[in-house]
Amino acid sequence: MQNTKISVTFAAELMNKCPQFVREGLKRGILPIGAAYKISEDSSQYTYYISPKLFKDYTGIDALEILNKEAL
């Protein structure tokens, strides 16, 4: 089965950045690779989604291909 999820940590590693850079970029809407969603109105916690297509379009890196090769 192919892996279809890109974690914040893995995206950061591929971009040579720290995970906090990716989280903040998603929260502020300045990193066009996905989205950050607040868990609830009264929470300070977020959940993150990184689109494989948007990540590849932005970085030129096919993260899913790398993940799937590592899984073999």
Secondary structure, DSSP 8 states (H G I E B T S, - for coil): -------HHHHHHHHTS-HHHHHHHHHHT-STTEEEEESSTT---EEEEE-HHHHHHHHS--HHHHHHHHH-
